Amino acid sequence: MIRIILLFVATLGATLTSFRHFINGGWSPDSLSSTSQILFFIMMILELLASGYEFRKYFYEREKDTNH
């Protein structure tokens, strides 16, 4: 569970940083290409969704075990 929380927090931080950079001035031309950065941003969102699913699955299993 600790690994999931750390992964979720790290991914959330990377996603928000990328999004804030995009909002504040667009992608930097001297860094990665804009396509690579957009793909990175999409992958971060997918990682957040996967982490959310793992949280939900963990708590569902925990609740199922306590109800027996």
Stockholm file with secondary structure:
# STOCKHOLM 1.0

chainA/1-68         MIRIILLFVATLGATLTSFRHFINGGWSPDSLSSTSQILFFIMMILELLASGYEFRKYFYEREKDTNH
#=GR chainA/1-68 SS CHHHHHHHHHHHHHHHHHHHHHHHHCCCTTSSCHHHHHHHHHHHHHHHHHHHHHHHHHHHHHHHHHHC
#=GC SS_cons        CHHHHHHHHHHHHHHHHHHHHHHHHCCCTTSSCHHHHHHHHHHHHHHHHHHHHHHHHHHHHHHHHHHC
//
